[in-house]
Amino acid sequence: MQESKRPEQKTKIEELTEQVGKHLIQLRYSKSSISHYRGVWRRFLEYSDEQYFSEELAMRYLKDCCSIPETRYPDKLPHKLRVEFRAIRVLYDYERFGQIFSRRMMSPKVKWPIKYRKVVDSFFEHCKKRSLSPGWMRRQKLVMKSFSQFLDREKIQSCEMINSVSITEFIATQVGYTSNTMSTNFSHLKAFLRYLYLNKHNKTDLTACLPRIKHVVRKQVPSIWTKEEAERLLAAVDKGNPCGKRDYAMLLLIVRLGLRISDVRSLQLSNLKWDLGSVEFNQIKTGHALSLPLLEDVGWAIIDYLKHGRPISDSQNVFIKHIAPFTAFSSNNNLHYLINKYLIRAKIEVPAEKSHGMHSLRHTLASELLQQHVSLPIIAEILGHRDINTTANYLRVDVSLLKQCALNVEVQHEEY
């Protein structure tokens, strides 16, 4: 999105607070929220000994008057301090970008040593050109962050200094993670090391230093819900309020159609083909197109939400946050808190060892289809699985179906 203000331009504090106040009204923030923000801005203005707004001044105010540490981005704050932090944060966002981000709690950027910062930037540009999935890019950045912190501790100041010894020492820091986690992390690190070698940032191909760890697909038996538990969960949703209408429609899409939470979260209004009675979209995980029938109860739940629950918003996402400025859910929000809320209301007890995220509801649909003797290829198509072996994994949760697969073994007694 194009910035409406240049970073070098400075705005008077009084003018900035007035502009942001008007913008909050346009974004339909509540009067009480705007009143709280204006109270913080008045205190900030009284504290300020400068005419113009700056990030340094804002952070100094948070430290001196609110005792918020210099880390700037604390993980948790009391409610009163969160209001102070948020009110100052929106001033910075608007002054810097010309817009306000929804509840943005930024984490400090990874500071790569100057000598190879450009190499890392060019590596990520290379990744973008390959059109890799957002999930892959997020994981790559996490691995790079961990690797960069290791390099800083070891005082390795350039890509040329990375050698087999440093790679071996980094591998030691990964001991304790599951084999699948280590396999994924080393795969991402290998991509970076290969880039260094092919682009002559390091004379040695260090990818050979990384161990090959077998990635075990679905080592554990998938967690499922009984049909009764799923219905109790849906019944616990209060469909009399806007958030309940949204949550009910989202849960139905997973329980009835088996959508991944990433696909529900990113579902667009244009994906709803009312004339065809279907929902059609490209899956976030695989990128493959998927078309599913829009079942009657699912369709009516979405209609009820769109007509009577969804806030007015420019967002093209079907499901949005119900807190101003009413934008889409972030791409890394798995909405785990949502299912926990309705588990408590439905008084469903979940054993500690059992997974109970949104994905487990998807497992439940697969199990139900198996009990109805639907063939694996059809179930794989419904769930959007590229590999039928992934779908076959759900056979392990159905003992009755496993019994049908049992062979009758004839035992012959030999006489000695």
N, C-alpha and C positions, 0 to 999 in steps of 0.2 A: 504494500500500500504506500502511495506517495506521501512523503512528509509534507505538512503544510507550513512548517517553520524550519529554518536552517539552524543547526546547532549553535553557530556563532552568534546568532541574534539573541539578545537578552530582553526580557519583559519585566516591566515594573510589577512588583508583588501585588499591589492593589488591582492593577489591570488584569493580571493573570487570574486572581481569585474570582473576579467578576466574570471573566470569560468562562472559567471552569464551572462556576455556579450555573450559568445559563446552559452550558452543555449538559450538565447533570439533569436539568429540567427536561431537555430534549430527549435524553435517554430514559426518561420516566423514572428517575430515582424518586423514592418517597420523600415527602416533606421532612420527615423526622431525620432521615439520613443526611439530607442537604443541610439541615439545621445543625447537626452534629459537626459536619465538615466545616461549616462557617465558623463555629465556635473555635475549632482548632486553628483555622486560618487567622482569626483575630489574635489569638495568643502568639502565633508565629510572627505576625506583623509587629506586635508589641516587642517581641524578643529581638527582631531584626534591627541591625544598625546599618543595613545596606538598603539601597533603593531598588535594586534589581534582584530577581530570583536566581539562585544557583543551587546545584545539587550539594555543594560543599556546605552552604549556609543551611540548607534543609537538614542534612545529616548532623550538623552541629547542634541544631535545635533539638532534634530527637535525642541526642546524647545528653545535652545539658539539662533540658527541661523534662524529659520523659525517662531518662536513665536507660535508654535503649542502647545496647552495646555497639561498638564500632563495626561489628561484623555486618551491620546494616540489615541483614536478612535472617533474624532469629527464627528458629523453627516454630516456637510457640510463645505467645505473649498473652497476658491477661486481656480481657475484652476491651477495657479502657485504652490500653496501649495499642491494641490492634486498630482502634478507630483513629488514634493519633497517627500511627504509621501509614494507614491507608489514605488519610486525608492529605498527608504530605506527598505520598506516592503519586496520587492523581495529579497533583500540581506539576511534578516532574514529568510524568508521562505526557501531559498536554503541552507543556512548554517544549519538550524535546521532540515529540512525534505528532502533535496536533490531534491526538485522540486519547481516549481513556481505555485502559485494558481492564478486564473483569478480574478483580481480586488477584492481581499479579504479585506473587511473592517470589521475586527473583532470587536465584542463588548466585553466589559469586562465580564469575567466569573463570575458566581454567586459564591460568597465566603461564603460557609456555615460555621458556627462555628465549630471548630475542634471536639468538643464533639460528634456531630452527622453527620459529613461529611461522615463518612464511611457508616452510615445507608442509607443516600440518594444514595450514589454510589451503594450499594447493591440492593436498590429498583429499580434503573434503569437497573441493570443487570437482575433482576427478570423480568422486563418488556420486555427486549430484548428476553429472553428465551421463552416468550409467543408469539413471532412472531407477535407483534402488528404492525399495519400499521404505516408508517412514519408520516402521518398526525396526528395520535393519539399521537405518541411520541413527536411531536413538540408541540402540545397543552399541553401535560402533563408537559413539561419543562417550558412552559410559566406560567402555574398555579403554579408550584413549585417555580419559580423565584419570583412571586408575594407573595407567602406564606412565602418564606425565608426572603424577605425584611420586611414583617410584623413581623416575629419572631425577627429579629434583632432590630427593633424599640422597641419592647416590652421587649427586653433583656432576651429572653427565650433561654437558652444556651444548652439545651439538649432535646431529644425527650421525656424523662420522665416528663419534666416540662409542656408539652402541656396538657391542660385540657379543660373542657367544657367552662370555662370562656373565654379562649383565642380563642377557635373556634367561640364562639358567637361574640367576638369583631372583628374577621376576617370577619365574615359574614356581619357585619355592613359596612365594607369597600367596599363591592360589591353592595351596594344599589345604584341604578342609572343606572346599566346595564340592558339590556333587560332580560326578563324572560328566553329566550333561552340561552343567554350568561351565566347567573347565573346557570342555570341547567347544562350546560356543565362544568363550572368551579367546581361546587360542586361534580359532578360525578368524575372528575379527583382527586379532593382532597380526596374523599371517598376512592379511590383506594390506596392512600398513607396511610391514617389513618388505613385502614383495614390491610395493610401490617405491620404497627407498632404493632398492637395488636396481629396478628397471629404469629409474630416472636418475641414477648415478649420484644419489645422496649418501650412499654407503657402498663400499667396494665389495662387500660380502653379501651373498644371499643367505640371510639369517633364518629363513623360513625352515631350513632343515634342522634348526636347533629346537624347534617346537615339537613336543611329543604328539603322537597320533593317538587320540583317545576315542574309543568307540562310543558313538552317540547311541545310547539305548533308547529306543522309541517306546514310550509308554510302559515303563517298567512296572508301574503300579496299576492296579485294577481301577478303572474310572469310578468316581463317586456318582451315585444316582439317587434320585428321589423316587418314592413310590407315587403312584398316580394320586393317591389320597393326600399326600403331603403337598404336592404341587397345587392341588385344588385349594387346600387350606391356605397356602401362601397367597394365592390370587384373591381368595375371599377376605384376607386380612387387609387388603388395600382399600382405603377410604376413597371411593370414586365420587364423593360429593364435593371434593375441592379440586382446584386446578392441578396441584402437584400429584394428587392421587390419580386423576385421569391420565396424566402423562405416564406415571409409573406403571399403572395397570396396562396401558397399551404397549409399553416397552417389554414388560414381562410376558405378555401374551405372544409377542413376536418371537420370543425365545422358546417359550413352552410349547406353542402350537406349531411354529414353523422352523424352530431350531436355528435361528440366526445367531451368529456370533455377536458379542456385545459391541465389538468394533464396528460391525455393519449396522447395528441398531443405532448406535451413537452418531454415525455419519450419514444415516438415511436421509435422502433429499426428497422434497415435495414432488419433484419431477419423477422420482422412482415409483410413485404410486400410480399405477395404470388403472384408474377406476373403470374405464370403458372396457378393458380386457379382464378385469377382476383379478389382477395379478400385481405383484411387487417385483420390480426388475432393477438390478444394480450390479456393479462390479465389486466383488469381494475385496475388502481391504487387505486381507492376509495373502490371498493368491493372485489377485488382479483379474481373476476369471469372472465372466458374466454369469449371473444366476437369476433364474426366473421361477417364482413360486406362486401358487394360487393364493389370493388374498381371502382367507377363510372368513365366513360371515361374522363370527364374533370378534375376530381381529379387526376386520374392516370397520365395524360399528364402534369399536373402542377407539380407533384412530380418529374417526369422524367426530365422536363425542369430544375428544381432546382438542381437535382443531377448531371446532365450533365454540366450545364452552370452557376450554381450559388454557389454551396456548396464548401467552401474552402477545401483543402486537410487536412484531419484530421484522427487521429486514433480512434476517437470516433465512436461508433456504433449507436449513435442516428441519426435519419434521419435529424432532425433540430438542428443546433448548432449556437452558437454565432459567429458573423463575426468579432470579435476582437481577436487577438492573445492572448492566444494559441489555439483558435478555439475549445472550449470545449462545453459540453452540458449546457443547461440552468439549473440554480439551481432549486431545488425541490419546493422552495417557491415563484418562480417567476410566477405571474399570467398574465404577459404580458399585463397589463391594459394600459400601455403607448402606446402600439402598436395600439390598437383599437382607442384610443384617437387621434392618429396621422392621421388615415385615416378618422375619423369622421370630422375633421377639413378640410381635403382636399376635402371630398365629400360635404362639407357645409351642413351637417345634424345637425340640432339643437335638442338637447336632453334636455327635462325639468329636472330641478334640482332633482325632486322627482323620476325620472325614472332611474332604474338601467341600465347601458349600458356596463357592462363587457362582457368578452368572453362568459360567461354562458348564457347571454341573447340571443345570437345567437342560442344557443341550444334550448332555449324555442321556438324560431321562427320556427325551423324545426318541432317541435312537433305540433305547431298550424297549419302549412301547411298540415301535414299528416292528422290531424283531419278534415280539410276542404275537403280533398280528400276522406273522409269517411273510412280511414284506422282504423281498430279496435284497441282498447286500448291495448290488449295483444301484438299485433305486434309492436305497437309504443313503448311499454315498453321494448320489446326485442331489438329493434333498439337502444334505448337510454341507454340500460344496467341497467334499473331500476329493483331492486329486489322486490319492492312492487308496485303493479299496482295502488294503491291509490296515489302514488307519480305522476304517469302519469295522473291520473284522475284530478289532480289539474289544469292541463292545459286547461281543459274544461271551466274553469272560465274566460279565456281570449277570448273566442269565443261566442259572443252574439247570433249569428245565430244558433249555435248548442244548446245553452241553450234554445232557443225558441222551438227547435224540441223536447226538453225534457218536455215542458210544458204540463200540463194536462187540458183537457176541463172539467170544473166544471159546472154541471147542478145545477142551483139554483131553488129550489121549493118554491113557495110562498104559505104560509099557510093562510087560511082564519080564521080570529078570530071572 
